[in-house]
Every structure is written in C-alpha cells, then in structure tokens.
Amino acid sequence: MTKIVDVGTRLVHIEPETLRTDAAQTFVRQETILVTVRTDDGLSGTGYSYTIGTGGSSVLALIRDHLAATVLGEDARNVEAVWARMLAATRATAFGVLTSLALAAVDTALWDLRCLRAGEPLWRLAGGAHPSLPVYDTEGGWLHLTQEELVENTTAAQRAGLRGAKLKVGKPTAVEDAERLAAVREAVGPRFELMVDANQSLTGAEAIRRARTFEPLDIAWFEEPLPAEDVAGHVRLARATTVPVAVGESMYSAGHFAEYLSAGAAGIVQADVARVGGITPWLKIAHAAEAFNVKVAPHFLMELHTSLACAVPAGMYVEHIPQLGAITHSALHIEDGHVIPPEAPGLGIEWDEDAVEGRRAA
C-alpha cells in the first residue's frame, strides 16, 4: 500500500549568508516550511517552500489546518490527483501566494516520495532532458553594493567559471544604473552574460527608457521590470526593446504564465516551484514555455531548480544564490560553470536534522 498516514510540518528560520537588497526590499530571513509525508509502506518524503521575512507561520497554518487532513488516506503515487484535491480544498484562497506556497510544500514532498519509490533522481524522473546546465551568479549583484564591489564580485564569478551574473537595477536615476552596468561590462568583456533585475520597481515608461540604455551593453535579460499584474505593460516593453523580458517569480499559477506567453509578454520564463504550487504545476509551465519556444531560467531555489531545469527541454540557466547550506549536508555539484543535477533518488537534498531542529521556530 502507499496510503498517506501522516503529514508532519516544521517552520525553520534561515538567516541569509550576506546582505541582500533590491529595488523593493531587503532580504531579512528565509522562513522555510518543511513538510514530511509518510505512507503506510514505511516510506517518507520531505518537501519545502519558503517566504522572505514574513508569512511562514500562515503557510504552516494552512497546511496544518486544511491540507494535511485533505491528503490523509490518499494514494501518494497519484500525485496529480492529490494536487487537484488540495487545490479544490483551498479554492476559496486560490490562486494566491500563501495557498501556492502551502501546496508546493506538500507537492514537493510527494515528488520526493515518488522518486524514492522509483529509485530515480528527480531530474531524470521528471524528464531527463539535460545532464547539466550553465550557472549564473546573483549573490554578488545586490543593489546596495558600490560600483567597485559589483565589478569585484562579477569578475570573481567569472574567474570561478560561472557563465554569467545578474545585477540589481532600480537606482533613482537611469544614469546610475547604466554607469554601474557599463563598468561591469567593461571589466568582464563581451563573452560573459549579464542579466539585470528591477524587482517590479518601474513604471512602463521608465522600463522602456532604461531598457534602451541596456541594449548597447548586450544584456541577456531584463527581469521583473514591472509589477507582475501589468501584463499589458510587459507587452509594450517587449515590443519596444531588443532585451528579452524575463518574468515569473511573482506569478502563482499556470494560467498567469499562459496569459503572458500568449500575449508575447515573456521572453524568458522564471517560474519558482514554491510560488506556483509545486513541481506538478511547474512542469506544466515549463512545457507550455517550450510550446511557445521560450526558455526557462527558474527563480531562486537552486537546490530544487537544478533538477527541474535539467528535466525539461526548455531549461536554460540555474541561478546561484546559496539558500539551504545551513540546514543540509548536500551541496550543488558545479563543473566548468555548469551545475550537474543530483543522481541520488529523490529530490537530491540531504537534510541536516540537527541543524533543522536548531533553527526551528516556536
């Protein structure tokens, strides 16, 4: 039998390894929601999702008060059916970020179970499209850093063999952003990819203006230039610039991605498995992007997205932001600027239970 008999939940606080700022916020801490699903055949799988700074306890409550009872007694092998059942049980609050985060924590645990039962790693069971993918760095590009620090951090990433770096934009004036980017481009040369991220901070008109200053610098993509609900603004921007427009980290359903793709508003899809409700909907989004001939470069969660991006044909890049080092024994395997997905059965994350308990919220 594979009946779900227990759903355990924990909330764990992880402090960032370095100060992280962008045009919208400062990364205070990662509130990590861990879910362990056990079945009557003795197997267990662990999944997770996260919030930045606030809301973790609300996600935890939704799982404890509603989702856990919904999935008890269900067959853990029927991942699609269980996901649909959870969505139906939370229809009054879906689609939205808290519900998506709760669904994701349970769904990733079910996928961990699925892979463990099959004896296969996630990247292969979910598709097995790429044995590795290039990695780009975000950790050295935060908005509070000086121009000199940006140059130093980006050249260090280049020397380390990474294939690109993302820099935060959204300074008070376009000139400031352009000067910082130009200094970095001069330092790394034309063959190193540079991406920029405005974290939804700009108006449509200002995004078009700044995109034009980015074009001579051969920027790989312009990420989250506008609020995610402004689909029409993204359409106008995409038509006005040669810089690909990247969106996705603040979108919480497959339907929202479909709206962007069908409107031509997304040049690169950055679906975040935690924020879209788990691996089950993430794969749908990735395959929809493939159908529109659009690449996928997931947001954050590199410990999960390495396997998922390598699973699908549209996989393009993996973002490097250290996230789970404080509570895991496992680490990403990077060679020659490419990340190699874990071969161990399951999600490929080895949790440090002592560290998890030591950071567990009351």
Buried (B, 14 or more C-beta within 10 A) or exposed (E): EBBBBEBBBBBBBBEBEEEBBBBBEBBEBBBBBBBBBBBEEEBBBBBBBBBBEEBBBBBBBBBBEBBBEBBEEBBBBBBEEBBEBBBEBBEEBBBEBBBBBBBBBBBBBBBBBBBBBEEBBBBBBBBBBBEBBBBBBBBBBBBEBEBEEBBBBBBEBBEEEBBBBBBBBBBEEBEEBBBBBBBBBEBBEEEBBBBBBBBBBBEBEBBBEBBBBBEEBBBBBBBBBBBBEBBEBBBBBBEBBEBBBBBBBBBBBBEBBBBBBEEBBBBBBBBBBBBBBBBBBBBBBBBBBBEBEBBBBBBBBBBBBBBBBBBBEBBBBBBBBBBBBBBBEBEBBBEEBBBBBBEBBBBBBBBBEEBBEEBBEE
